[in-house]
Amino acid sequence: MDRSRKIALSIIVPLCLLLAVTAIALFPYFYNNSIMRSMSRYLNGEMTRLSDVGGGDVIVVEQKDACGKLSGNGNGMQFFSAVMLHAASDVRLDILDQALDALQLEFEDANAVELDGDTLDLSYLEHADITFDHFGEDDMGKYIVVYIFDSRSGSDLDVRAH
């Protein structure tokens, strides 16, 4: 083997190893973000359908999500997605209950809470803050947050899970 080929191999092999290690380290991050985006799209789609069925009484205002070790101690990846809805004062809550029943079949927990301030305060968010930017823009009606939580999927190799 000639000298230039040895130099090329001594550069290419470590570079390939470095790229492989970097890809392995970053894969869980991108994989977990993909799961979080998928949950968020699903929730947003369900709430948009709820708005259509409700005849415009419920409007999707804003969506927030988070992933990582959101509550408790130890290790484990957790995913949280929330949609803030603006509801007319005479909104039919039976439509919301049907949507929640469907969400509870898909995720570990799904629920709705009436929002008092711009920050969501739930036991699932011990280590994360969810603050809505559009809270209080309309004084007529009320704000309802529908959220989903799941810790059954995802990669625990993500640094955010610790």
KAFEN-V976163 format. One record per residue. N is the residue number from 1. RES is the residue in three letters. SS is DSSP state (~ for helix, > for strand, _ for the rest). OMEGA is omega in whole degrees, -180 to 180 (none if undefined). Layout:
BEGIN
N;RES;SS;OMEGA, N;RES;SS;OMEGA
END
This chain:
BEGIN
1;MET;_;-179, 2;ASP;_;-173, 3;ARG;~;-179, 4;SER;~;178, 5;ARG;~;177, 6;LYS;~;179, 7;ILE;~;179, 8;ALA;~;179, 9;LEU;~;-179, 10;SER;~;176, 11;ILE;~;-174, 12;ILE;~;-177, 13;VAL;~;177, 14;PRO;~;178, 15;LEU;~;177, 16;CYS;~;177, 17;LEU;~;178, 18;LEU;~;178, 19;LEU;~;179, 20;ALA;~;180, 21;VAL;~;178, 22;THR;~;179, 23;ALA;~;179, 24;ILE;~;-180, 25;ALA;~;-177, 26;LEU;~;-177, 27;PHE;~;180, 28;PRO;~;179, 29;TYR;~;-179, 30;PHE;~;178, 31;TYR;~;180, 32;ASN;~;175, 33;ASN;~;177, 34;SER;~;178, 35;ILE;~;-180, 36;MET;~;178, 37;ARG;~;179, 38;SER;~;177, 39;MET;~;-178, 40;SER;~;178, 41;ARG;~;180, 42;TYR;~;180, 43;LEU;~;-180, 44;ASN;~;177, 45;GLY;~;179, 46;GLU;~;-179, 47;MET;~;175, 48;THR;~;176, 49;ARG;~;177, 50;LEU;~;178, 51;SER;~;179, 52;ASP;~;180, 53;VAL;~;-178, 54;GLY;_;177, 55;GLY;_;178, 56;GLY;_;177, 57;ASP;_;-179, 58;VAL;>;-179, 59;ILE;>;175, 60;VAL;>;-176, 61;VAL;>;-172, 62;GLU;>;178, 63;GLN;>;178, 64;LYS;>;177, 65;ASP;>;-180, 66;ALA;>;173, 67;CYS;>;-177, 68;GLY;>;174, 69;LYS;_;-172, 70;LEU;_;-179, 71;SER;_;177, 72;GLY;_;180, 73;ASN;_;178, 74;GLY;_;-176, 75;ASN;_;176, 76;GLY;_;-179, 77;MET;_;178, 78;GLN;>;-178, 79;PHE;>;-179, 80;PHE;>;176, 81;SER;>;-178, 82;ALA;>;176, 83;VAL;>;176, 84;MET;>;180, 85;LEU;>;171, 86;HIS;>;-175, 87;ALA;>;174, 88;ALA;_;-174, 89;SER;_;-178, 90;ASP;_;-178, 91;VAL;_;179, 92;ARG;_;-177, 93;LEU;~;178, 94;ASP;~;177, 95;ILE;~;178, 96;LEU;~;178, 97;ASP;~;178, 98;GLN;~;179, 99;ALA;~;179, 100;LEU;~;177, 101;ASP;~;178, 102;ALA;~;180, 103;LEU;~;-179, 104;GLN;~;176, 105;LEU;~;-176, 106;GLU;~;-171, 107;PHE;_;-179, 108;GLU;_;177, 109;ASP;>;175, 110;ALA;>;-177, 111;ASN;>;178, 112;ALA;>;177, 113;VAL;>;175, 114;GLU;>;-175, 115;LEU;_;179, 116;ASP;_;-180, 117;GLY;_;-177, 118;ASP;_;-178, 119;THR;>;179, 120;LEU;>;-177, 121;ASP;_;-180, 122;LEU;_;179, 123;SER;~;179, 124;TYR;~;-174, 125;LEU;~;179, 126;GLU;_;-175, 127;HIS;_;180, 128;ALA;_;177, 129;ASP;_;175, 130;ILE;>;-180, 131;THR;>;-179, 132;PHE;_;-177, 133;ASP;_;-172, 134;HIS;_;-180, 135;PHE;_;174, 136;GLY;_;179, 137;GLU;_;180, 138;ASP;_;-177, 139;ASP;_;180, 140;MET;_;179, 141;GLY;_;-178, 142;LYS;>;179, 143;TYR;>;178, 144;ILE;>;176, 145;VAL;>;174, 146;VAL;>;-178, 147;TYR;>;173, 148;ILE;>;-179, 149;PHE;>;178, 150;ASP;>;176, 151;SER;_;-177, 152;ARG;_;-178, 153;SER;_;178, 154;GLY;_;-179, 155;SER;_;178, 156;ASP;_;178, 157;LEU;_;177, 158;ASP;_;-179, 159;VAL;~;-178, 160;ARG;~;-179, 161;ALA;~;-176, 162;HIS;_;none
END
